[in-house]
Amino acid sequence: MVEDDQVTTQFVYHKGENGLPYHVKYNFTYDQENRLSSKETLLWDNNTQDWFLQNNIYNSYTGSEIFVASTNWNLKDQNYTGR
């Protein structure tokens, strides 16, 4: 999906015997300067027929430096936890 000339969602499909089922979904967000601020990864669960959160990568910008933080989804706490 593209909104305002920015990719906001990307789907990856897995070639299988029954066509092309979902495999991975990426959600992207951007800051006010149109720089990538986060990339969230969701995996498809064939049993529940729904997406489940996997991880999120956050980017923050300071001058010419980029800080990148990776977090994993904590199912028990229902939030992202840092690495």
GULOFI-852631 format. One record per residue (C-alpha): residue number from 0; residue in one letter; chain; x, y, z. Coordinates in nm, 4 decimals. Each point is the difference from the previous one (the first is absolute). Example, Ala and Ser with C-alpha at 12.3 -4.5 7.8 and 13.67 -1.06 7.14 Angstrom:
// GULOFI-852631
{tilo 0; a; A; {1.2300; -0.4500; 0.7800}},
{tilo 1; s; A; {0.1370; 0.3440; -0.0660}},
This chain:
// GULOFI-852631
{tilo 0; m; A; {0.0000; 0.0000; 0.0000}},
{tilo 1; v; A; {0.1227; 0.3479; -0.0827}},
{tilo 2; e; A; {-0.1250; 0.3182; 0.1668}},
{tilo 3; d; A; {0.1359; 0.3461; -0.0769}},
{tilo 4; d; A; {0.2797; -0.1561; -0.2114}},
{tilo 5; q; A; {0.1162; -0.2136; 0.2959}},
{tilo 6; v; A; {-0.0240; -0.3752; 0.0330}},
{tilo 7; t; A; {-0.2119; -0.0632; 0.3110}},
{tilo 8; t; A; {-0.0668; -0.3739; -0.0314}},
{tilo 9; q; A; {0.1739; -0.2800; -0.1864}},
{tilo 10; f; A; {-0.1167; -0.3615; -0.0247}},
{tilo 11; v; A; {0.2215; -0.3010; -0.0672}},
{tilo 12; y; A; {-0.1660; -0.3136; -0.1293}},
{tilo 13; h; A; {0.1198; -0.3589; 0.0258}},
{tilo 14; k; A; {-0.0419; -0.2169; -0.3075}},
{tilo 15; g; A; {-0.1846; -0.3131; 0.1034}},
{tilo 16; e; A; {-0.2175; -0.2747; -0.1376}},
{tilo 17; n; A; {-0.3145; 0.2067; 0.0589}},
{tilo 18; g; A; {0.1098; 0.3166; -0.1725}},
{tilo 19; l; A; {0.1754; 0.2941; 0.1627}},
{tilo 20; p; A; {-0.0996; 0.0250; 0.3660}},
{tilo 21; y; A; {0.1185; 0.2864; 0.2176}},
{tilo 22; h; A; {0.3340; -0.0467; 0.1721}},
{tilo 23; v; A; {0.1331; 0.3323; 0.1352}},
{tilo 24; k; A; {-0.1408; 0.3505; 0.0288}},
{tilo 25; y; A; {0.2089; 0.3133; 0.0548}},
{tilo 26; n; A; {-0.1450; 0.3296; 0.1256}},
{tilo 27; f; A; {0.2110; 0.3121; -0.0489}},
{tilo 28; t; A; {-0.0308; 0.3402; 0.1673}},
{tilo 29; y; A; {0.1847; 0.3203; -0.0767}},
{tilo 30; d; A; {0.0948; 0.3133; 0.1895}},
{tilo 31; q; A; {-0.0858; 0.3582; -0.1004}},
{tilo 32; e; A; {0.3066; 0.0093; -0.2249}},
{tilo 33; n; A; {-0.1177; -0.3109; -0.1891}},
{tilo 34; r; A; {0.2712; -0.2208; 0.1478}},
{tilo 35; l; A; {-0.0773; -0.3547; 0.1048}},
{tilo 36; s; A; {-0.0813; -0.0003; 0.3723}},
{tilo 37; s; A; {-0.1190; -0.3594; 0.0483}},
{tilo 38; k; A; {-0.0375; -0.3320; -0.1756}},
{tilo 39; e; A; {-0.2407; -0.2414; 0.1675}},
{tilo 40; t; A; {0.0024; -0.3681; -0.0968}},
{tilo 41; l; A; {-0.3049; -0.2237; 0.0290}},
{tilo 42; l; A; {-0.0167; -0.3697; -0.0864}},
{tilo 43; w; A; {-0.3039; -0.1810; -0.1373}},
{tilo 44; d; A; {-0.1485; -0.2802; 0.2083}},
{tilo 45; n; A; {-0.1726; -0.2546; -0.2243}},
{tilo 46; n; A; {-0.1854; -0.1523; 0.2966}},
{tilo 47; t; A; {-0.1670; 0.3213; 0.1188}},
{tilo 48; q; A; {0.0008; 0.1631; -0.3450}},
{tilo 49; d; A; {0.1345; 0.3179; 0.1538}},
{tilo 50; w; A; {0.3189; 0.2020; 0.0378}},
{tilo 51; f; A; {0.2070; -0.0110; 0.3181}},
{tilo 52; l; A; {0.2601; 0.2557; 0.1012}},
{tilo 53; q; A; {0.3633; -0.1049; -0.0202}},
{tilo 54; n; A; {0.2320; 0.2983; 0.0377}},
{tilo 55; n; A; {0.0501; 0.3689; -0.0634}},
{tilo 56; i; A; {0.3077; 0.1937; -0.1058}},
{tilo 57; y; A; {0.0066; 0.3668; 0.0999}},
{tilo 58; n; A; {0.2211; 0.2645; -0.1588}},
{tilo 59; s; A; {0.0735; 0.3360; 0.1562}},
{tilo 60; y; A; {0.2070; 0.2728; -0.1577}},
{tilo 61; t; A; {0.2357; 0.2480; 0.1651}},
{tilo 62; g; A; {0.1982; 0.2192; -0.2340}},
{tilo 63; s; A; {0.1900; -0.2375; -0.2281}},
{tilo 64; e; A; {-0.0443; -0.3021; 0.2293}},
{tilo 65; i; A; {-0.2682; -0.2678; -0.0096}},
{tilo 66; f; A; {-0.0873; -0.1999; 0.3109}},
{tilo 67; v; A; {-0.1630; -0.3379; -0.0656}},
{tilo 68; a; A; {-0.1785; -0.2029; 0.2682}},
{tilo 69; s; A; {-0.1504; -0.3439; -0.0502}},
{tilo 70; t; A; {-0.2807; -0.1274; 0.2203}},
{tilo 71; n; A; {-0.1919; -0.3276; 0.0156}},
{tilo 72; w; A; {-0.3681; -0.0436; 0.0723}},
{tilo 73; n; A; {-0.0641; -0.1371; 0.3494}},
{tilo 74; l; A; {-0.3215; -0.1999; -0.0218}},
{tilo 75; k; A; {-0.0421; -0.0253; 0.3773}},
{tilo 76; d; A; {0.0377; 0.3753; 0.0642}},
{tilo 77; q; A; {-0.1582; 0.1032; -0.3323}},
{tilo 78; n; A; {0.2731; 0.2497; -0.0836}},
{tilo 79; y; A; {0.3383; 0.0297; -0.1649}},
{tilo 80; t; A; {0.3105; -0.0707; 0.2085}},
{tilo 81; g; A; {0.3498; 0.1149; -0.0895}},
{tilo 82; r; A; {0.2933; -0.2172; -0.0904}},
